[in-house]
Amino acid sequence: MKPSDLMSINPLLADRARLAIMANLSLAGGPVDFNTLLEELQLTKGNLSSHIRKLEEAGLVAVHKAFVDRKPRTTYVCTKEGKAEMRHYLGTIEALLKNKAMR
């Protein structure tokens, strides 16, 4: 494994906010609502919305909108593709670090 292998990582995951969103969603046991992500990640509403939109457009996150007790509720889940991208990201980083430690 060499540093240039990092170029194979999905560029959307290079941003720390998007990486944090993906980590949160991929580890969650089910859908995560907007306010929970907002609180856990300490992002602004606009910042979270814009990052989620990019992840959704790439097929890494699925967005579900519904009304609960007449109030809108938006939840997010990490898609199968999103989980695969996270595994690839983590595997690449881990292999690179192990290779570096072996030298």
HELIX and SHEET records of a PDB file:
HELIX    1   1 PRO A    3  SER A    8  5                                   6    
HELIX    2   2 PRO A   11  ALA A   14  5                                   4    
HELIX    3   3 ARG A   16  LEU A   27  1                                  12    
HELIX    4   4 PHE A   34  LEU A   41  1                                   8    
HELIX    5   5 LYS A   45  GLU A   57  1                                  13    
HELIX    6   6 LYS A   80  MET A  102  1                                  23    
SHEET    1   A 3 VAL A  32  ASP A  33  0                                        
SHEET    2   A 3 LYS A  71  CYS A  78 -1                                        
SHEET    3   A 3 VAL A  61  VAL A  68 -1                                        
END                                                                             
